[in-house]
Amino acid sequence: MTVFGWDASDYDWSRGPMDLAAARADGIDFFTHKATEATSITHVHYRDGLLRARDAGIPVLAAYHVVRSPANARDEVDFHLNYVDRQTPWWRDWPHWCWQVDLEKWPYDDVPAAEGEDFADIIETLTGRPAFIYASRGQYGDALRGTSHPLWNASYGTNPAVHYRAAYPGDGSTRWAAYSGRVPAILQYGSRTTIGRQPTCDANAFRGTLADLLTLTTNDGDDMPLSNDDVQKIWTWDLVNGPDIGMAYVLVTQLVADVKELKAMLAQPPVSFTDAQLADLADRLAAILKPQLTAVHEDVVNRTELVVKPPAGG
């Protein structure tokens, strides 16, 4: 079974009605819209596109960002998340949300593969949602070998102007061939297809069932990270409004990073430990975690006392 999707941008809005309900009725199960590019470009129809897709009942949604040179992936992630949070703050509660990292070589910017990889790494770490790297085999070949992210190939063949299902080359097409050591998870196979009432659409396919795609994009149930606005509030929370817990937040963030590193270690193939080795591991973990937890506790308690303790002579 094959699942089909549509990725759009501001350029699509002058070509047709952008009727996402019609697209849903026509069999579209995932939709993504360009939100940002580099650290200064935004697409103004992003909000409306995602709202229409959400209201139409399209189950898998995404925002996409076009990465650019020079190497400043963290700045680009911050810019992207700030815009997405302002325009579609509900994304954090959407059960099947992912990111499309648009990595392309332009005549004016030969964007290196590492920039897309870094962006995907950072945004996955910050949000807990999967990042797909849209990078064609023709442009990047094996430059993304070793990536942990699903690849999204683009290969149009003759690129016919027909209904999106008629344009699909099939699950056995060579356009699905592996590159960078991975078989692409998604194939963009045409840019002139008709979806619902909309002409000239980018059509995409996922080889598998809708249940497979939902599993790949399901929020794992962990607490969602703080938004950029939440973080800013923490840093600026002064003694009038409450204790300054900025340092506590830093320490907790480091603690979370340590735990994630431990989870990654334990995810490796199982090994056998002697009782002595297990005891040594427990001692090492305690040595790592205890100072950080103690520091968090003392920092919050001490700063809280500044608020609740009456001033001398009061």
Buried (B, 14 or more C-beta within 10 A) or exposed (E): EBBBBBBBBBEBBEEBEBBBBBBBEBEBBBBBBBBBBBEEBBBEBBBBBBBBBBEBEBBBBBBBBBBBEEBBBEEBBBBBBBBBBEBBEEBBEBEBBBBBBBBBBEEEBEBBBBBBBBBBBBBBBBBBBBBBBBBBBEBBEEBBEEBEBBBBBBBBEEEEEBBBBEBBBEEEBEBBEEBBEBEBBBBBBBBBBBBBBBEBBBBBBBBBEBEBBBEBBBBEEEEEBBBBEEBEEBEEBEEEEEBBBBBBBBBBEEBEEBEEEBEEEEEEEEEEEEEEEEEEEEEEEEEBBEEBEEBBEEBBEEBBEEEEEEEEEE
